[in-house]
């Protein structure tokens, strides 16, 4: 007798992510579609399903739709789309949605990102656990019982209205002419960039010369992994920006919901600098539109100190959160924040139903830069006054013991908070500093992020803490 898969082994805190053919099969995905429809009470109502360019994605989207349809949901098939396109469909149509993608993971993986109607996030504690348990019950029973009134299947292309909506949010028609190299990494940016920044969706031409890299949709990722967080995956873009004399470069991950920026010298612009720039633009914009009262902007605890400083200097309130996209979406809704930024290059917008949208962040950056009299490296430097370590992962067998070593070493030298792991803040004679140590939810890792007013202090703190972690 074949044992049923244990869904808890690959359904994570915020989404589903598993190996194709072993963990994720048509049977498993169909059960998840049924569980999704049940958990969200979608019988007699609509939900949307989108998918990326991975070889397994169209079949999985169809299997998911069969499961949801059997439980009475009418499914709107969005076809090929980016994750933020799926969020657009959820918000614009006010329906729950599921997106088939494994984002930046290799081709052997696939996954599902879920949201409620209005693009509201779903995490393990806010519905994903229920979806998992319902699907597990169907798998254990060996069948999905169809309701009397099964749902229908329809098809809808939302690329053109998605592109038009983003153009309404950020007007790029009057920026100075810019040459932009875009590396789509063979992911969904190859579909969305020509539509939003070009004329593929029937919109008017912008004063942007787009030089494409790897726009061919290919879920085998023949050129490099679609993970711009890894420096090796930015090398081709960095070279192309310099070779073409471009003003900037953009790199999208596989499902195109994250965007990384390269300046004219081929150097990365930190996501914290982008977050600070976009935060300032959004605060200024809503004020100009007559918004009164307190304006809030969300940032997670590992963004650069320049982010809350920029928010406060603009007269808004910074809201510091844990790391995690579903959590930040919840905080966006709870606080009514106009914008949210993470150092992982996820950017969230109130005008985009609180969901993340890397394309929209890129458009804000282009709009700001398009009004700036100077190179992007100079603009970025204004929002990168401090030195950061970046995230450094260490394999740790005994996390409590590592914590104890750090606590002992920094006793009396730092203030400590426990919002997400441990964050230590202190100062030397010539520089303030902080560092965060957080355990991974899924691996025996400790993640270190450090920042200081001076490079020397950051290096000293980073090296001291790493020695303690790895002792």
Buried (B, 14 or more C-beta within 10 A) or exposed (E): EEEBBEBEEBBBBBBBBBBBEEBBBBBBBBBBBBBBBBBBEBBEBBBBBBBBBBEBBBBBBBBBBBBBBBBBBBBBBBBBBBBBBBBBBBBBBEBBBBBBBBBBBBBBBBBBBBBBBBBBBBBBEBBBBBBBBBBBBBBEEEEBEBBEEBBEBEEEBBBEBBBBBBBEBBEBEEBEEBBBBBBBBBBBBBBBBBBBBBEBBEBEEBEBEBBBBBBEBBBEBEBBBBBBBEEEBBEBBBBBBBEBEBBBBBBBBBBBBBBBBBBBEBBBBBBBBBBBBBBBBBBEBBBEEEEEEEBBBBBBBBBBBBBBBBBEEBEBBBBBBBBBBBBBBBBBBEBEBBBBBBBBBBBBBBBBBBBBBBBBBBBBBBBBBBEBEEBBBEBBBBBBEBBBBBBBEBEBEEBEEBBEBBBEBBEEEBEEBEBBBBBBBBBBEEBBBBBBBBBEEEEEBBBBBBBBBBEEBBBBBBEBBBEBBEE
